[in-house]
């Protein structure tokens, strides 16, 4: 009886944990990509401002 209980418990929890891990990896990848994109965009904007000698946006 106890062995059957634990095997059922493990089989019940495993799909939830796996789906949670996949969700976590996807969200982490999206957030990292967004952060990298913001850094690159900021760098490009700074380079473009330097080319035309416009001061940086004081609000940012």
N, CA, C and O of each residue as an XYZ file, in Angstrom:
240
protein
N       0.805     -1.210      0.000
C       0.000      0.000      0.000
C       0.849      1.276      0.000
O       0.614      2.134     -0.851
N       1.823      1.453      0.904
C       2.603      2.692      0.879
C       3.363      2.881     -0.434
O       3.477      4.003     -0.927
N       3.876      1.803     -0.995
C       4.623      1.918     -2.249
C       3.695      2.423     -3.363
O       4.097      3.263     -4.168
N       2.501      1.934     -3.412
C       1.535      2.372     -4.415
C       1.172      3.847     -4.217
O       1.021      4.589     -5.187
N       1.035      4.260     -2.971
C       0.716      5.662     -2.679
C       1.799      6.593     -3.214
O       1.493      7.576     -3.889
N       3.065      6.289     -2.918
C       4.163      7.161     -3.341
C       4.333      7.175     -4.857
O       4.629      8.221     -5.435
N       4.151      6.041     -5.497
C       4.272      6.037     -6.958
C       3.144      6.857     -7.589
O       3.373      7.572     -8.564
N       1.946      6.761     -7.049
C       0.840      7.579     -7.555
C       1.100      9.061     -7.295
O       0.796      9.905     -8.139
N       1.650      9.373     -6.150
C       1.945     10.769     -5.826
C       2.988     11.329     -6.785
O       2.844     12.451     -7.270
N       4.024     10.567     -7.060
C       5.075     11.025     -7.978
C       4.518     11.192     -9.391
O       4.811     12.185    -10.057
N       3.727     10.240     -9.847
C       3.142     10.348    -11.182
C       2.156     11.510    -11.272
O       1.962     12.066    -12.353
N       1.545     11.878    -10.184
C       0.591     12.984    -10.187
C       1.300     14.340    -10.227
O       0.818     15.270    -10.874
N       2.418     14.456     -9.555
C       3.100     15.739     -9.422
C       4.059     15.999    -10.590
O       4.310     17.156    -10.928
N       4.584     14.970    -11.195
C       5.582     15.112    -12.247
C       5.128     15.991    -13.420
O       5.881     16.883    -13.813
N       3.946     15.787    -13.996
C       3.548     16.654    -15.121
C       3.462     18.130    -14.732
O       3.841     19.000    -15.516
N       2.972     18.413    -13.540
C       2.866     19.793    -13.087
C       4.245     20.427    -12.971
O       4.445     21.567    -13.391
N       5.179     19.705    -12.413
C       6.538     20.225    -12.264
C       7.176     20.447    -13.637
O       7.821     21.472    -13.856
N       7.007     19.516    -14.546
C       7.592     19.660    -15.880
C       7.004     20.842    -16.638
O       7.743     21.593    -17.276
N       5.700     21.018    -16.579
C       5.068     22.153    -17.250
C       5.540     23.456    -16.612
O       5.781     24.439    -17.313
N       5.672     23.468    -15.296
C       6.171     24.649    -14.607
C       7.588     25.000    -15.027
O       7.905     26.173    -15.221
N       8.443     23.993    -15.170
C       9.820     24.235    -15.609
C       9.870     24.771    -17.041
O      10.635     25.691    -17.332
N       9.068     24.207    -17.923
C       9.028     24.695    -19.306
C       8.554     26.148    -19.324
O       9.131     26.982    -20.022
N       7.511     26.449    -18.561
C       7.007     27.816    -18.481
C       8.090     28.757    -17.969
O       8.267     29.851    -18.505
N       8.812     28.339    -16.937
C       9.865     29.166    -16.355
C      10.973     29.440    -17.381
O      11.441     30.573    -17.502
N      11.390     28.406    -18.118
C      12.435     28.596    -19.128
C      11.974     29.541    -20.241
O      12.752     30.374    -20.707
N      10.727     29.416    -20.661
C      10.218     30.277    -21.733
C      10.162     31.731    -21.267
O      10.615     32.628    -21.978
N       9.611     31.968    -20.082
C       9.523     33.332    -19.563
C      10.915     33.915    -19.351
O      11.143     35.087    -19.649
N      11.842     33.117    -18.843
C      13.215     33.574    -18.619
C      13.865     33.976    -19.943
O      14.541     35.002    -20.019
N      13.659     33.166    -20.986
C      14.232     33.469    -22.296
C      13.639     34.757    -22.863
O      14.358     35.565    -23.450
N      12.341     34.951    -22.692
C      11.693     36.167    -23.191
C      12.241     37.395    -22.471
O      12.548     38.405    -23.104
N      12.361     37.307    -21.158
C      12.857     38.449    -20.388
C      14.324     38.761    -20.690
O      14.711     39.928    -20.748
N      15.132     37.732    -20.880
C      16.536     37.959    -21.244
C      16.635     38.601    -22.630
O      17.425     39.522    -22.835
N      15.837     38.118    -23.572
C      15.856     38.679    -24.922
C      15.421     40.141    -24.892
O      15.998     40.974    -25.591
N      14.413     40.457    -24.092
C      13.943     41.826    -23.987
C      15.032     42.717    -23.381
O      15.262     43.830    -23.856
N      15.690     42.234    -22.351
C      16.768     43.013    -21.736
C      17.910     43.269    -22.701
O      18.434     44.380    -22.778
N      18.292     42.236    -23.437
C      19.370     42.394    -24.430
C      18.960     43.366    -25.529
O      19.765     44.184    -25.975
N      17.708     43.275    -25.962
C      17.231     44.167    -27.014
C      17.237     45.616    -26.538
O      17.594     46.516    -27.299
N      16.849     45.847    -25.300
C      16.859     47.212    -24.760
C      18.281     47.764    -24.674
O      18.508     48.937    -24.970
N      19.243     46.924    -24.271
C      20.639     47.371    -24.206
C      21.160     47.755    -25.587
O      21.784     48.802    -25.760
N      20.897     46.901    -26.554
C      21.379     47.160    -27.917
C      20.718     48.410    -28.480
O      21.382     49.243    -29.096
N      19.413     48.544    -28.270
C      18.709     49.719    -28.791
C      19.239     50.995    -28.145
O      19.404     52.012    -28.820
N      19.501     50.946    -26.863
C      20.043     52.110    -26.160
C      21.418     52.482    -26.710
O      21.714     53.658    -26.922
N      22.252     51.473    -26.937
C      23.579     51.731    -27.481
C      23.493     52.338    -28.885
O      24.220     53.281    -29.196
N      22.622     51.809    -29.720
C      22.469     52.323    -31.082
C      21.956     53.758    -31.057
O      22.432     54.606    -31.812
N      20.979     54.028    -30.182
C      20.466     55.392    -30.086
C      21.558     56.360    -29.626
O      21.641     57.479    -30.133
N      22.385     55.950    -28.684
C      23.485     56.804    -28.224
C      24.477     57.071    -29.354
O      24.968     58.191    -29.499
N      24.770     56.055    -30.148
C      25.675     56.235    -31.283
C      25.085     57.201    -32.302
O      25.796     58.050    -32.839
N      23.796     57.076    -32.570
C      23.146     57.962    -33.535
C      23.116     59.394    -33.021
O      23.331     60.332    -33.789
N      22.854     59.571    -31.732
C      22.872     60.922    -31.162
C      24.275     61.526    -31.262
O      24.429     62.710    -31.561
N      25.285     60.711    -31.011
C      26.666     61.208    -31.096
C      27.010     61.617    -32.528
O      27.758     62.572    -32.737
N      26.477     60.910    -33.501
C      26.749     61.252    -34.902
C      26.203     62.625    -35.263
O      26.848     63.393    -35.977
N      25.011     62.928    -34.765
C      24.396     64.209    -35.139
C      24.506     65.244    -34.028
O      23.944     66.333    -34.143
N      25.219     64.922    -32.957
C      25.519     65.820    -31.840
C      24.259     66.368    -31.171
O      24.175     67.560    -30.876
N      23.297     65.505    -30.939
C      22.082     65.865    -30.216
C      22.243     65.392    -28.787
O      22.653     64.251    -28.574
N      21.939     66.218    -27.795
C      22.072     65.764    -26.406
C      21.105     64.636    -26.089
O      20.055     64.501    -26.717
N      21.471     63.842    -25.120
C      20.628     62.714    -24.715
C      19.327     63.233    -24.123
O      19.265     64.347    -23.603
N      18.299     62.415    -24.208
C      16.985     62.767    -23.688
C      17.066     62.934    -22.157
O      17.427     61.984    -21.462
N      16.741     64.114    -21.624
C      16.860     64.321    -20.170
C      15.828     63.533    -19.371
O      16.023     63.317    -18.174
N      14.741     63.100    -19.995
C      13.701     62.339    -19.296
C      14.124     60.910    -19.022
O      13.650     60.299    -18.064
N      15.013     60.363    -19.853
C      15.404     58.955    -19.745
C      16.442     58.709    -18.721
O      16.861     57.568    -18.528
